[in-house]
Amino acid sequence: MFYVVWNVLCLLDLSAAFGCVDHDLLLHRLQLSFGLRGVALEWIRSYLTDCTQQIAYGSRLSTSCPLPFGVPQLVLGPLLYTLYTADLTYVVERHGIRLHQYADDSQVYISVPVSDVATATQRLAVCVSSINDWMSASRLRLNPTKTEVVWLGASQQVSHQH
């Protein structure tokens, strides 16, 4: 038997994801979720502590400002960000939807028979709302103006659906 399947993909856009990582919350999650303790946890704490930023414009430098949030986008930053957002998997799984992440790029998606499109749409909307709540609690910002939903199906179904 042949089933016509719709795939609904939501591309989540985060505003300044790496720059919003809360150091204290990251360290807490590394300890609680991944069991980091002792020297390993202190090494990461020292990596994050006393970070500053300064702007160079021409030959002029601004004053140095402390950075209590954020991880660098080089070397260790993507790994720390991935660990920081690892619990997002559980948020998405509660809705029976799948999650794909690569560093700060996240997509949620669901595949359903055509007869279940309305239910899938509702589930996806509720899931994205839960993701937004989790992100807010994690000091991350989902950008609704750049988050996109893509319907994937046979061209005949896509043209008839809208």
C-alpha positions in Angstrom: 0.0 0.0 0.0 1.3 3.5 -0.9 0.9 6.3 1.7 1.2 10.0 0.7 3.3 11.6 3.4 3.7 15.2 4.4 6.9 16.4 6.1 6.7 19.6 8.1 10.1 21.2 8.9 10.5 24.1 11.2 13.8 25.9 11.0 14.5 27.7 14.3 16.4 30.9 14.3 18.1 32.0 17.5 19.3 35.6 18.1 23.0 35.7 19.0 22.9 32.1 20.4 26.6 31.8 21.3 26.6 35.2 22.9 23.6 34.4 25.2 25.0 31.4 27.0 24.7 31.9 30.7 28.0 30.8 32.3 26.5 29.9 35.7 23.7 27.9 34.0 26.2 26.2 31.7 28.4 25.1 34.6 25.3 23.9 36.5 24.2 21.8 33.5 27.6 20.4 32.9 27.7 19.2 36.5 24.1 18.0 36.8 23.6 16.5 33.3 27.1 15.4 32.4 28.7 14.7 35.7 31.6 17.1 35.3 33.3 17.8 38.6 36.6 18.7 40.1 39.4 19.7 37.8 37.4 19.4 34.6 34.6 21.6 35.8 37.1 24.1 37.2 39.0 24.2 34.0 35.9 25.2 32.1 35.0 27.7 34.8 38.4 29.3 34.4 38.0 29.3 30.6 34.7 31.3 31.0 35.8 33.6 34.0 37.0 37.1 33.5 36.3 37.1 29.7 36.2 40.7 28.3 35.5 42.3 25.1 36.8 45.5 23.5 36.1 47.2 20.2 38.8 48.4 17.9 37.8 51.1 15.4 40.8 52.3 13.3 43.6 52.9 15.8 41.2 53.5 18.7 40.1 51.0 21.4 37.1 51.1 23.6 37.3 50.4 27.3 37.3 46.7 28.1 33.9 45.3 29.3 33.3 42.0 31.2 31.3 39.2 29.5 29.2 37.3 32.0 27.5 35.6 29.1 28.5 33.9 25.9 31.0 31.4 24.6 33.5 32.0 21.8 32.4 30.6 18.4 35.9 29.0 18.0 37.2 25.6 19.1 35.4 24.9 22.5 32.4 27.3 22.0 30.3 25.0 19.7 30.8 22.1 22.0 29.9 24.1 25.1 26.8 25.4 23.3 25.8 21.9 22.3 26.1 20.7 25.9 24.2 23.8 27.1 21.2 23.0 24.8 21.3 19.2 25.1 18.1 19.1 27.2 16.2 20.6 24.3 16.0 17.1 23.0 13.7 16.1 25.9 11.4 19.1 25.3 10.9 18.1 21.6 10.6 14.4 22.3 7.6 15.0 24.6 5.7 16.2 21.6 6.6 13.2 19.4 8.6 15.4 17.1 12.2 15.0 16.0 15.0 17.4 16.5 18.2 17.9 14.5 20.9 20.2 15.9 24.3 21.3 14.6 25.8 23.9 17.0 23.3 26.8 17.0 21.3 25.5 14.0 18.1 23.7 15.1 15.3 22.1 13.1 12.3 20.2 14.3 10.3 18.1 11.9 7.5 15.6 11.7 6.4 13.2 8.9 2.7 12.2 8.8 0.2 10.8 6.4 -1.9 13.5 4.6 -4.9 12.6 6.8 -3.0 13.8 9.9 -1.7 17.1 8.6 -4.0 19.2 10.8 -3.0 17.3 14.0 0.7 17.5 13.0 0.4 21.2 12.5 -1.1 21.7 16.0 1.6 19.4 17.6 4.3 21.4 15.9 2.9 24.7 17.0 2.7 23.5 20.6 6.2 22.1 20.4 7.6 25.4 19.1 5.9 27.1 22.0 7.5 24.7 24.5 10.9 25.3 22.8 10.4 29.0 23.1 9.6 28.6 26.8 12.6 26.4 27.4 14.9 28.8 25.5 13.6 31.8 27.5 14.3 29.9 30.7 17.8 29.2 29.3 18.4 32.8 28.5 18.3 32.1 24.7 16.1 34.0 22.3 14.1 32.4 19.5 13.7 34.8 16.7 10.1 34.4 15.5 10.5 36.7 12.4 13.3 34.4 11.1 11.9 31.1 12.2 10.4 29.3 9.2 8.1 26.4 8.5 8.5 24.4 5.3 6.0 21.9 4.0 7.5 19.0 2.0 5.4 16.7 0.0 4.5 15.7 -3.6 4.1 18.8 -5.7 0.4 17.8 -6.4 -0.4 17.8 -2.6 1.5 21.0 -1.9 -0.4 22.9 -4.6 -3.7 21.6 -3.4 -3.1 22.2 0.3 -2.8 26.0 -0.1 
